[in-house]
């Protein structure tokens, strides 16, 4: 990617973010955190620069570094390359989902076969994007992933509130009225 493409991508990301905030009437209390995992410096830094105005962005050059970072820090979303030295991307994905299933994972790879995409989705990835990626597409996919995560959190919180509001007595009354 050349500097003009990156600059335009950053500008688009900021416009997209501000428009989304205005449309939804939402104020971000805290930036969501994104971990960009790619062994190639160019794509890793390009994605970091594109996302930095919107999110709290961290980077890792390989799977081992990514897993160590995730164990130390709170991460909301991971963009993950498949082909990396050391731990392959699919194994990193499995480890993330095994220990922290609420982290959204988007696979971004230059090896975008149908078989790879299906396996990544089976392992818990929310999306699969081929390199070279389109800036507008990646920003939109990440935004949708966070919307999905927000909805999951709301459902979980609502379920917890309902559970807390029901007393044992209420549950017993419900049981006895059905018999």
C-alpha positions as CSV (number, residue, x, y, z in Angstrom):
1,X,0.0,0.0,0.0
2,X,1.3,3.5,-0.8
3,X,1.1,6.4,1.6
4,X,-1.9,8.0,-0.3
5,X,-3.9,4.8,0.1
6,X,-3.2,4.7,3.8
7,X,-3.9,8.4,4.2
8,X,-7.3,8.0,2.4
9,X,-8.0,4.9,4.4
10,X,-7.4,6.8,7.7
11,X,-9.6,9.7,6.5
12,X,-12.4,7.3,5.5
13,X,-12.2,5.5,8.9
14,X,-12.6,8.7,10.8
15,X,-15.5,9.8,8.6
16,X,-17.1,6.4,9.0
17,X,-16.6,6.4,12.7
18,X,-18.0,10.0,13.2
19,X,-21.0,9.2,11.0
20,X,-21.7,6.0,12.9
21,X,-21.6,7.8,16.2
22,X,-23.9,10.6,14.9
23,X,-26.4,8.1,13.4
24,X,-26.5,5.9,16.5
25,X,-26.3,8.8,18.9
26,X,-23.7,6.9,20.9
27,X,-20.9,8.3,22.9
28,X,-18.0,5.9,23.3
29,X,-17.0,5.9,27.0
30,X,-13.9,3.9,26.2
31,X,-12.3,2.9,23.0
32,X,-12.6,-0.8,22.1
33,X,-9.2,-2.6,21.9
34,X,-8.0,-4.3,18.7
35,X,-5.0,-6.6,18.4
36,X,-3.6,-6.8,14.8
37,X,-1.7,-10.1,14.4
38,X,0.4,-10.4,11.2
39,X,4.0,-11.4,10.6
40,X,4.3,-9.0,7.7
41,X,5.2,-5.5,8.8
42,X,3.5,-3.7,5.9
43,X,-0.1,-5.0,6.4
44,X,0.3,-5.0,10.2
45,X,1.3,-1.3,10.3
46,X,-1.2,-0.3,7.6
47,X,-4.1,-1.8,9.6
48,X,-2.7,-0.2,12.8
49,X,-2.7,3.2,11.2
50,X,-6.1,2.9,9.7
51,X,-7.7,1.7,12.9
52,X,-5.8,3.9,15.4
53,X,-8.1,7.0,15.2
54,X,-11.1,4.8,16.1
55,X,-9.8,2.0,18.4
56,X,-7.1,1.3,20.9
57,X,-4.8,-0.7,18.6
58,X,-2.0,-3.1,19.5
59,X,0.1,-5.3,17.3
60,X,1.8,-8.7,17.4
61,X,4.2,-10.2,14.8
62,X,3.3,-13.8,15.5
63,X,0.9,-16.1,17.2
64,X,2.9,-16.7,20.4
65,X,3.3,-12.9,20.9
66,X,-0.5,-12.5,20.3
67,X,-1.5,-15.2,22.9
68,X,0.9,-13.7,25.5
69,X,-0.5,-10.2,24.9
70,X,-4.1,-11.5,25.2
71,X,-3.3,-13.2,28.5
72,X,-1.9,-9.9,29.9
73,X,-4.3,-7.3,28.4
74,X,-8.0,-7.0,27.8
75,X,-8.7,-7.3,24.0
76,X,-12.1,-7.0,22.4
77,X,-11.2,-8.0,18.8
78,X,-8.3,-9.6,17.0
79,X,-7.5,-9.4,13.3
80,X,-5.5,-12.5,12.5
81,X,-3.3,-13.7,9.6
82,X,-3.4,-17.4,8.9
83,X,0.2,-18.0,7.6
84,X,2.7,-17.0,10.1
85,X,6.0,-18.6,11.4
86,X,5.6,-20.5,14.6
87,X,2.0,-21.1,15.6
88,X,-0.3,-21.1,12.6
89,X,-3.2,-18.6,12.6
90,X,-5.9,-21.3,12.9
91,X,-4.2,-22.7,16.0
92,X,-4.0,-19.2,17.5
93,X,-7.8,-18.8,16.8
94,X,-8.6,-22.0,18.5
95,X,-6.5,-21.0,21.6
96,X,-8.2,-17.6,21.8
97,X,-11.7,-19.1,21.6
98,X,-10.7,-21.9,24.0
99,X,-9.8,-19.4,26.8
100,X,-11.6,-16.2,25.9
101,X,-14.6,-16.9,23.7
102,X,-15.9,-13.4,23.9
103,X,-13.0,-12.0,21.8
104,X,-14.2,-11.4,18.3
105,X,-11.7,-12.7,15.7
106,X,-11.5,-11.6,12.0
107,X,-9.2,-13.5,9.8
108,X,-7.3,-11.4,7.2
109,X,-5.1,-13.4,5.0
110,X,-3.4,-13.7,1.6
111,X,-4.3,-17.4,1.6
112,X,-8.0,-16.9,1.2
113,X,-9.3,-20.3,0.0
114,X,-12.9,-21.5,0.6
115,X,-11.5,-24.3,2.8
116,X,-9.5,-21.9,5.0
117,X,-12.5,-19.6,5.3
118,X,-14.8,-22.5,6.3
119,X,-12.3,-23.8,8.9
120,X,-11.8,-20.3,10.3
121,X,-15.6,-19.8,10.7
122,X,-15.9,-23.3,12.3
123,X,-13.2,-22.3,14.8
124,X,-15.1,-19.2,15.8
125,X,-13.9,-16.4,13.5
126,X,-16.7,-13.9,12.8
127,X,-15.4,-13.0,9.3
128,X,-12.8,-13.9,6.8
129,X,-11.2,-11.2,4.5
130,X,-8.6,-11.8,1.8
131,X,-5.5,-9.6,1.3
132,X,-5.1,-7.1,-0.1
133,X,-8.1,-5.8,1.9
134,X,-10.3,-2.8,1.0
135,X,-10.1,-0.2,3.8
136,X,-13.9,0.5,3.7
137,X,-14.7,-3.2,4.0
138,X,-12.3,-3.9,6.9
139,X,-13.6,-0.8,8.8
140,X,-17.2,-2.0,8.2
141,X,-16.5,-5.6,9.2
142,X,-14.9,-4.5,12.4
143,X,-17.7,-2.1,13.2
144,X,-20.3,-4.9,12.6
145,X,-18.3,-7.2,14.8
146,X,-18.4,-4.6,17.7
147,X,-22.2,-4.1,17.1
148,X,-22.6,-7.9,17.4
149,X,-20.5,-8.0,20.5
150,X,-22.5,-5.1,22.0
151,X,-25.8,-7.0,21.4
152,X,-24.4,-10.1,23.0
153,X,-23.3,-8.1,26.0
154,X,-26.8,-6.5,26.3
155,X,-28.5,-9.9,26.1
156,X,-26.1,-11.4,28.7
157,X,-26.7,-8.4,31.0
158,X,-30.5,-8.6,30.5
159,X,-30.5,-12.3,31.3
160,X,-28.5,-11.6,34.4
161,X,-30.9,-8.9,35.5
162,X,-33.9,-11.2,34.9
163,X,-32.2,-14.0,36.9
164,X,-31.4,-11.6,39.8
165,X,-35.0,-10.3,39.8
166,X,-36.5,-13.8,40.1
167,X,-36.5,-15.0,43.7
168,X,-36.6,-18.7,44.7
169,X,-40.2,-18.0,45.8
170,X,-41.2,-16.8,42.3
171,X,-39.7,-19.9,40.7
172,X,-41.5,-22.2,43.2
173,X,-44.8,-20.4,42.6
174,X,-44.3,-20.9,38.8
175,X,-43.6,-24.6,39.3
176,X,-46.6,-25.2,41.6
177,X,-49.0,-23.4,39.2
178,X,-48.0,-25.8,36.4
179,X,-48.8,-28.9,38.3
